Amino acid sequence: MNELNERVVEEMRMDEADAGGSAGDAAGVEQDAPSARAGVVLDELARLPDKAILDEAALAKALHVAPRTLRRMVNRWQVPPGVRLGGRSVWFAGRVLAFIEAGMIRAERDAEKNAKRFRELST
């Protein structure tokens, strides 16, 4: 598993270097821009295989946040909780994307419902 994580992180670094981004964030500090490509936030995570296993550092890197921010996102249910494996939290890349997508669909549905209510009250 460790070799896979190292390979995934290395591929992400190489992709960032190709895109003109920084090679890494050793201190774990959040970057100013979420991506070198405007408007693209989860590109690195979306390109990984669904069964890719990411530890906290790799997932935080893919989401362009600090590990501490990732833990806060888990507490707010913006990201699913990890599974303990060898004393570390790990996630499947595909499940994280599916969780985020489901949340976006719920938010979109709620926004449409609220807009409909607003229109009904306005008339």
N, C-alpha and C positions, 0 to 999 in steps of 0.2 A: 504494500500500500504506500509506503514511504516513497518508493521510486516513482509510482504513478503521480503522487502529489508533486514531487520535484519536477517531473516532466511537464505536468500541466502548468505549474507556475513558470517554468522556463519558457514554455510556448507562449504564455500570456505576456511575458516580458519581451520576447522577440516580436510579438505582434504589436506591442506598444511602441517599441523602437522603430518598427516599420511605419507606424502611423505618426511618428514624431513626438510621442509622449515620453515621459521619463521612464527610465529602466526599472525603478523600484522606489519603495518608500520604507526604508529600513527602520525608521523611528515609529512607523505606524500612524503618522499624522495624515489627516484627510487632505486630499488634493483640492486645489481651487476649482478646477474644471473636471466634471465627471468623466469626460472622454475627450480625446483629441478630435473626434468627429462630432460636429455640432448635433445635438439632439439625440445621440446614441448613448444610452446609459448601460444597457445590459448586453452589449455585443459580445464581449468575451465569454460571459456565462452562456449565452445562447449558442455559441459555436462549439461548446464542449459536448461530448457524448452524454446522453441521458444518465448513464450509469457511472459517470465519472464521480469519484468520491473526493470531496473537498473538505479539508480541515478548516478551522476558524480563519487562519491567516489567508488561505487560498480563496475562500468565499468572500472575505472582506476585500481582498484585492480585486476579485471579479466584480464586486458591487461598487468599487471605488470608495470605500469607507474604511475607517479605522476599525480594528478588532473591537474596541470598546463600543463604537457605534453599532456594530453588528449585534453585540449582546443586547444593546438597548432595543434594536429592531426586533429581536426575538421576544423580548419582554412585552413589546407593544403589538405582537402578532403580525408584524409586517413581513416577517420571514419565519418559516416553520422552525420549531425547535430541532436541534441536532440530535443525533443518536450517539450514545456513548460507545466508543470503540477504543479499547486500550487506554482508557482514562482521558480520552480527548473527544470533543464533539465533532461529528462529521455529518456531511449532507450529501445527498445525490443531487447533481446539478439539475437534472430533469424535474425532480420533485420541487426544488426551489422555484424554478421557472413556472411550473404548473400552479403552485401556491400563489405566486405573485399575479399570474394571469387571472386566476379565479377571483382574487381581491379586486382587480381592475374591473372585471365584469360586474361584480356586485356593486362597486362604486358607480359604474355607468348606469346600471339599472336604477339605483337609488336616486341618482341625479335626474333621470328621466321621470321618475315617479314624483319627485319634488317639483319639477318644472310643470308637470301636468296639474298638480295641486295648486300651484301658484297661478297658473292660467285660469283655473276654475274659480279661484277666489277673486281674481282681478276682474272677472266679467260680471 
